[in-house]
């Protein structure tokens, strides 16, 4: 599509592309049990990852790498690690509503997201060991993670646009997870596994999860103090509401 020239007038009243995008955004639905008999065409993997590579990134470093896993034995071994993690969490009595990770093995589309944290050197740092340098390096890690998240989200939206349901599997930054997965996938020590993206047709009807209203997440010019939650309020939300909104249909949340 041709790009508008400098000084050209824009028709911002045309909502066609926005409406098409929002249809995809609203229908990016999570499932944790897939139709394992479905085979994802290679073209669809390439279309999804082509969307991922067009995401913005700090310093345009594009600090991501995607490993497509089609081998069922590899899926099963990765699933087993998460099942062990699920059992470990239960023993710790974390009171966190952990999903049933057995669904990972059923995912027709299975993509492991990796990054190389050495790319933080591409972002503003001093490299002189000072406290200021430490601050900049911490910020550089946030830039890297935000960059990879933007790319992964682009992949999710592309999968949703193709009609697939998805599952964004996170919380795998710990050293144990790296040791379990990197050898299976031949990932160099210098890289880290950040996420897993699963997609495919759902084995059962997916549902829309609860979302905060637009007014709840928006302030104009200054932060609206009515949106501020004290630590006690956050603790109360975790104790009374979190379990309702994580895995329930939005229509069934009290």
N, C-alpha and C positions, 0 to 999 in steps of 0.2 A: 504494500500500500504506500502510495506517495506521501511524503511528509509535507506539512504546510510550510510555505516559504515565509521568511521574515516579514512581519508586517501584515500577513494575511489575516483575514477575519475568521473567527472560529464560530461554529454553530454549537454552542454548549447546551442547546435545548434538546439535542438528539440523544435520547437515553438508550438507544438500541444496544450498544455495546455494554453499557453499564448493566442493563437489565439481564443480558445474557451472562455477564460475569456473576451477578448476584444470584442467578439461578444455580450456577455451579457452586458458589460459595455456600449457599443455604443447603445444598444437597450433598455437600462433602460430609457424608455420614460415616461414623465409626461402626465397625462390626468386629467381633472377636471370634467369629466362627465362619469359615468360608466354605464354598463349594469346592472341595479338593479335586473334583473330577475335571474342572475347567483348566484349559491350557492357555496361558497368556501368549498371544502372538508376539514374536520378536519385535515387530513394527511398533507395537504398543509400548514395550519397554523403551524403545528409542524415542518415541514421541514424548513420553513422560519425562525422560531424562534430558531431552532437548529443552523442555520447559525449565527444568532445574538449572541448566547451565546458563540460562538467560537472567538469572536472579542478580540483584545488585550485591556488591561486596565491598568491604573496606579496601581502599587502595586498588580496587579491581583485581585483588589477589586470587579470587575464586578458590578459596582454600578447602575445597570439598572433593571427595572421590566416592563414586557409587559402585558397589559390588553387587551385581545381579546374581542371585542364588536360585538356580533351577534344579539342583540336585536334591532329591528328597532326603537322602541320608544326611546331608549337611543341615537341612532344615530341622531334621529330627534332633540332631546333636545340639544345635543352638537352642531349640525348644527345651531340651533337657536341662540346660544351664538355667533357663528362666524358671523352670519348674522347681529346681533346687532353691532358687532365690525365693520363690513363692513360699516354700515350706519353711525356709529360714526366717522369713518375715513373720510367719504365723507363730513360730516358736518364740520370737522376740516380743510377741504381743504388742505390736505397734499400733493395733487398732486401725490399720489402713485397709480400705476395701480393695485389696489387690485383685486384678483381673485373673481369669483362668488362662494361663499362658499356653495351655495345650492347643489353643486355637492357632498359635503360630505355625504349627506343623501343617495346618490345613490350607494355608495361604498359597494360592496359585502364583501371585506376584510377591516376590520377596527380595527386598533391596536393602543392603547394609550401607549405612552412611558413615564415612570415615573422614577424618581431617588430620592435618599435620600442624601441630601447634607451633612449629618453628616459623610459620607464616606470621606470627605476631611481630616478627622483626620488620615486616612490611609496613606496619602501622607506626604512629608517632611514639618513639621511645628514645631515651638518652644513652642507654647502655653504659652508664658510669657508676652504677651501684648505689646511687643516692636514693634518699627517700622519695624524691620527686620521680626518679626513674622507676621505682617500684610502683608508684601510683599509675604512671603511664603504662607500665606493663600489665597491670591488672585491668586497665581500661582496654588495652589491646586484646586481651583474652575475651572480653565482652564483645568487642567488635568482631572477632573471629566467630564466636558462637552465634551472634546475631546474623552474620553473613551466611553461615551454614543453615541456620533455621529458615532464612528467607528462601534459600535454594530448595530446601526440603518441602517448604510450604508450596512452592511453585509446582513441585512434582505431585504433591497431593491434589492440588486443584486440577492439574492435567489429568490425573487418574479419574477424578470425579467427573470431569468433562467427558471422558470416554465412557462413563456409566458405571464405574467401579465403586465399590465401598472400600474403605481404607482403615488402617490401624497404625497410628504413630506410636511406636514403642520406644520409650525413653528410660531414664534412670539406669543407664548402663555405663556410667563413667568410672565406677570403682575398679581398682586394680584387679580384683578377682575376675571381673567380667572381661577385661582385656586379655588376661591370661587364658581364659576359656575360649575366646572367639578368634583372636588373631592368628593362632597357629592353624585353626581349621580353614581359614580363608587366605592364608599366606600373606597376611598384612604385616609390613615391616614394623619393627619395634618403634620407629620414630612416629608412626601414625597412631591415632586413637579411634576406636569405634565410638560413635556418638549416639546413633539412633538406628532403628530398623523401621523400614516402611513396608507394610504388608498391604496388598490390595487384591481385589477379585470380586466375583459375585458372592453375596452373603448367603450363608446356609439357612438363615431365617430372616424375616423382615426386619430391617434396621429401623431405628427411630431417632427423632431429633431430640438432642439433649437440651436441657435448660440453658438459656443465655440471659445475661443481665440486659436490662433495657438500655437503649441508647442514652437516655438521660442519666442513668446511673454511672456511666463511664465517661461522661463528657463535662468539661468545664469550659467557660469562655473567658479568655484573658487572664483570669486568676483561678487558682484551685478553689472550687466550691467546698467550703469547710463542712457542709452537710454530708459530703461523701466520705469524710474521714472516719476511719474505724479505729477505735482504741484497741490495744492488744487484747483486752478482755473481750471485746466484741468479736475480734477475729477468732479467739479461742472458742467462744460460744458458737460461732458459725461452723468451725471445724467439728465441734462435738455434736451439734444438732442438725446440720444441713449438709455437710460434705458428702455423707453416704447417700443422701437422696439425689444429689445433682450429678454424681459421677457416672452412674450406670442406669439411671431411670429415664423413662420417656418424659419429655418436658411437660406433657399434659398431666402427668401423675405426680408432679412435685407440689407438695403443699405450700 
